[in-house]
Amino acid sequence: FVADEEEAEIIQEQYANAISRTSDYVCQTLNYHLLGGNAHVLDLLHSGDYVCGFEKADCFIVSHFAPRTLRSGIRMIKALAQSDIPVMIATLPYQAEQLRKAGFRKVAEIPQFWDGEIVTKYVMVNDSVTSYHLVDVLDAISE
């Protein structure tokens, strides 16, 4: 989790920049990640590109994507797809194709509250996710 408020502000700014490319909806990540608990922030490539989320059943479930640039974000997605860490992302359909090209696969569709409405999201996983992870995790991300 992020204990440093300055780092949390950088993550929020990078997240807002990334999401603004495709949406007007920006949620706050700052307080969520300063709270700790099972919230985690990964800088997988040690490059200042962050992915935020939480852990459930030994699987990292992505909640916020905060790359520095579009290009570095693509590198981060590819690194997550190839990671030994089991990674799951519930994403809007238009974003799922990017994840598929990077190596993720679609395992389910779920309803989720996003931007003030219920939308269908695709559940995308990397090859490290097993059926064990799926059983325990799908309930957590569909809430």
Phi, psi and chi 1 to 4 in degrees:
 res  aa     phi    psi   chi1   chi2   chi3   chi4
   1 PHE       -  163.8   85.7  101.6      -      -
   2 VAL   -93.6  120.1  177.9      -      -      -
   3 ALA   -99.7  -14.1      -      -      -      -
   4 ASP   -99.3  118.0 -179.0  -50.6      -      -
   5 GLU   -62.9  -34.3 -169.1  167.3  -29.7      -
   6 GLU   -63.8  -44.3 -175.3  175.8  -41.0      -
   7 GLU   -64.1  -40.1 -177.2  179.8   27.3      -
   8 ALA   -62.5  -37.2      -      -      -      -
   9 GLU   -67.5  -36.8  -71.5  172.5    0.7      -
  10 ILE   -64.0  -43.7  -69.8  168.0      -      -
  11 ILE   -61.0  -44.9  -68.0  167.6      -      -
  12 GLN   -60.6  -44.3  176.5   64.3   38.1      -
  13 GLU   -64.2  -44.7 -178.3  179.4  -30.8      -
  14 GLN   -65.9  -39.3  -71.5  179.3 -168.1      -
  15 TYR   -61.9  -46.9  162.9   73.8      -      -
  16 ALA   -60.7  -40.7      -      -      -      -
  17 ASN   -64.8  -41.3  -71.9  -21.8      -      -
  18 ALA   -67.6  -46.1      -      -      -      -
  19 ILE   -71.1  -28.4 -164.4   83.0      -      -
  20 SER   -67.9  -14.5   70.5      -      -      -
  21 ARG   -67.1  -25.9  -67.6 -176.8 -172.4  108.4
  22 THR  -128.8   -6.8   57.2      -      -      -
  23 SER  -154.8  154.9  174.2      -      -      -
  24 ASP   -88.8  -10.7  -68.1  -26.9      -      -
  25 TYR   -83.8  121.6  176.9   65.9      -      -
  26 VAL  -133.8  121.7  177.0      -      -      -
  27 CYS   -97.5  170.1   65.6      -      -      -
  28 GLN   -89.7  126.5  -72.4  -66.7  -38.6      -
  29 THR  -101.5  -19.4   64.1      -      -      -
  30 LEU   -54.1  -60.2 -178.7   64.9      -      -
  31 ASN   -66.9  -37.0  -68.9  -26.4      -      -
  32 TYR   -56.6  -46.0  172.4   73.2      -      -
  33 HIS   -86.3  -16.3  -66.8  -68.9      -      -
  34 LEU   -79.3  -19.7  -75.2  173.0      -      -
  35 LEU   -71.0  -28.7  -67.2  175.0      -      -
  36 GLY    84.9 -129.6      -      -      -      -
  37 GLY    68.6 -132.8      -      -      -      -
  38 ASN   -96.8   13.1   71.1  -16.0      -      -
  39 ALA   -72.9  138.0      -      -      -      -
  40 HIS  -133.3  151.5  -63.7  -78.3      -      -
  41 VAL  -126.2  125.6  175.9      -      -      -
  42 LEU  -109.5  136.5  -63.3  178.8      -      -
  43 ASP  -118.6   71.9 -177.2   -0.5      -      -
  44 LEU   -55.4  -38.1 -162.9   60.5      -      -
  45 LEU   -97.0    4.8  -59.0  173.8      -      -
  46 HIS    52.8   45.8  -52.6  -72.5      -      -
  47 SER  -123.7    3.5   59.3      -      -      -
  48 GLY    83.8   12.1      -      -      -      -
  49 ASP  -102.9  122.6  -63.6  -64.4      -      -
  50 TYR  -112.8  148.5  -61.2   96.5      -      -
  51 VAL  -130.0  129.1   62.2      -      -      -
  52 CYS  -110.1  152.7  -54.0      -      -      -
  53 GLY   177.1 -157.4      -      -      -      -
  54 PHE  -143.1  165.8   59.2   97.1      -      -
  55 GLU  -107.6  134.9 -171.5  175.8  -27.9      -
  56 LYS  -144.3  126.0  175.8   74.6  174.3  171.9
  57 ALA    53.0   45.2      -      -      -      -
  58 ASP    62.9   21.1  -62.1  -37.8      -      -
  59 CYS  -118.7  136.6 -173.7      -      -      -
  60 PHE   -89.1  117.4 -178.5   72.3      -      -
  61 ILE  -103.6  114.9  -58.3  171.0      -      -
  62 VAL   -72.6  131.8  174.7      -      -      -
  63 SER  -113.3  -35.0   62.5      -      -      -
  64 HIS  -141.1  139.7  -58.2   89.1      -      -
  65 PHE  -115.0  119.4 -174.5   65.9      -      -
  66 ALA  -133.4   68.4      -      -      -      -
  67 PRO   -79.9  160.6   32.6  -36.8      -      -
  68 ARG   -71.7  -42.3  -70.0  173.6  -62.1  109.3
  69 THR  -138.8  168.4   66.0      -      -      -
  70 LEU   -61.9  -45.5 -176.6   58.5      -      -
  71 ARG   -63.2  -44.1  178.6  172.9  -74.4 -179.7
  72 SER   -69.0  -29.7   65.6      -      -      -
  73 GLY   -64.3  -39.8      -      -      -      -
  74 ILE   -63.9  -42.1  -68.2  167.9      -      -
  75 ARG   -61.0  -40.2  -79.5 -166.0  -59.3  -90.8
  76 MET   -67.0  -41.5 -174.4  169.2   49.0      -
  77 ILE   -60.5  -43.6  -71.8  170.7      -      -
  78 LYS   -63.3  -40.0  -71.5  178.2 -179.6  177.2
  79 ALA   -65.5  -39.3      -      -      -      -
  80 LEU   -65.0  -39.6  -73.3  168.9      -      -
  81 ALA   -63.7  -34.2      -      -      -      -
  82 GLN   -94.8   -0.9  -62.8  166.7    2.6      -
  83 SER   -70.0  149.4  176.5      -      -      -
  84 ASP   -74.8  -14.7  -69.0  -22.3      -      -
  85 ILE   -75.7  125.4  -60.3  168.2      -      -
  86 PRO   -64.2  122.5  -20.1   31.8      -      -
  87 VAL  -123.8  135.2  176.5      -      -      -
  88 MET  -130.0  138.5 -176.2  177.2  -69.1      -
  89 ILE  -134.6  127.5  -57.1  171.9      -      -
  90 ALA   -97.6  115.2      -      -      -      -
  91 THR  -132.1  159.5 -173.0      -      -      -
  92 LEU   -68.6  149.5  -64.5  168.6      -      -
  93 PRO   -53.1  -38.8  -29.1   36.4      -      -
  94 TYR   -67.4  -21.5   72.7   88.3      -      -
  95 GLN   -88.8  -19.0  -63.0  163.8  -35.5      -
  96 ALA   -63.7  -33.3      -      -      -      -
  97 GLU   -63.4  -40.2 -177.5   59.6   17.9      -
  98 GLN   -59.7  -44.1  -82.6 -176.0  -51.4      -
  99 LEU   -65.6  -40.4  -66.2  172.5      -      -
 100 ARG   -61.1  -44.8 -172.5 -164.5   63.1   74.1
 101 LYS   -62.4  -29.5  -73.3  178.9 -179.5  176.6
 102 ALA   -80.8  -15.7      -      -      -      -
 103 GLY   125.1   -1.9      -      -      -      -
 104 PHE   -78.7  159.5  -76.9   86.1      -      -
 105 ARG  -129.2  150.2   68.1 -175.3 -171.2  -76.2
 106 LYS   -84.7  131.1  178.1 -178.9  159.0 -171.1
 107 VAL  -119.4  -14.4  -65.3      -      -      -
 108 ALA  -167.7  166.5      -      -      -      -
 109 GLU  -123.8  135.1  -66.6 -179.5   21.5      -
 110 ILE  -136.0  151.0   59.9  168.6      -      -
 111 PRO   -81.6  139.3   27.3  -30.9      -      -
 112 GLN  -145.1  149.4 -113.7 -173.7   -2.1      -
 113 PHE   -78.8  124.0 -170.0   73.5      -      -
 114 TRP  -152.0  130.1 -170.7   81.3      -      -
 115 ASP    54.8   41.6 -165.2   12.0      -      -
 116 GLY    82.1    7.6      -      -      -      -
 117 GLU  -148.1  164.7   61.7 -177.1  -71.2      -
 118 ILE   -86.0  125.6  -59.9  -66.9      -      -
 119 VAL  -127.3  161.8  -61.0      -      -      -
 120 THR   -89.7  128.8  -63.2      -      -      -
 121 LYS  -116.8  148.8  -72.6 -163.3  173.4  179.4
 122 TYR   -93.3  134.3  -69.6  179.6      -      -
 123 VAL   -92.7  114.6  178.0      -      -      -
 124 MET  -111.4  138.8  -51.8  -67.9  -69.9      -
 125 VAL  -133.5  155.6  -60.8      -      -      -
 126 ASN   -89.2  176.5   68.7    2.9      -      -
 127 ASP   -70.7  -11.2  -73.3  -22.7      -      -
 128 SER   -81.6  -11.4  -63.6      -      -      -
 129 VAL   -80.2  129.1  172.9      -      -      -
 130 THR  -107.7  174.6   66.3      -      -      -
 131 SER   -62.9  -30.5   57.4      -      -      -
 132 TYR   -58.0  -47.4  162.6   78.2      -      -
 133 HIS   -62.6  -44.2  -62.3  110.5      -      -
 134 LEU   -60.5  -43.3  -68.7  173.9      -      -
 135 VAL   -58.8  -47.2  168.9      -      -      -
 136 ASP   -78.5  -28.2  -72.8  -15.6      -      -
 137 VAL   -91.8  -36.6  171.7      -      -      -
 138 LEU   -55.5  -36.6  -75.7  176.7      -      -
 139 ASP   -63.1  -40.6  -75.0  -21.1      -      -
 140 ALA   -66.3  -39.6      -      -      -      -
 141 ILE   -87.3   -9.9   63.6  171.7      -      -
 142 SER   -92.6   -1.5   61.7      -      -      -
 143 GLU   -73.5      -  -66.2  175.6   -8.9      -
